[in-house]
Amino acid sequence: MENKKMLKVLVKEPYRQPYVKEIEDTLDDKQLIVGGLIECVGMPDVKHVDLYVNEEGKLDRLPGNFWLPEYEDCVVGTCFMIGYDENTGENVSLTDNQIKQCEKYISAYQIPIGLDLYLDFKALECYMKIKQKEYEKKKQEEM
């Protein structure tokens, strides 16, 4: 019997709190979470963590999830964060500390209910610039 590599990831659905889930390290499991083709970008502000999103999410007009000021863009639809080994590039389970860091980042930039990413983009962008200043100030205070 084949040993399946299981990984602990953090899933974030629009307008919901993130939650930890264990998935099999397969393309199918990753695509199942995001509901389509996957795209991987580095998770801002958290070392050795990748963010997987639906590659066609904006084309499909999936709801806004959370803002990424570093990319001046928004995650849409359900996404997940997963660790990676910096030496091999392979996916690994998130550590408890990485999960806490991701949750902190997400909570700072969550899209508020009532703001539509597609109809209110300029207002959302302005709102998120304010949130970014607050986040950066808080980060400085913690140092």
Summary of the structure (lengths in Angstrom):
residues: 143
radius of gyration: 15.4
end to end distance: 49.0
largest distance: 54.0
contacts: 400
relative contact order: 0.17
helix: 31%
strand: 29%
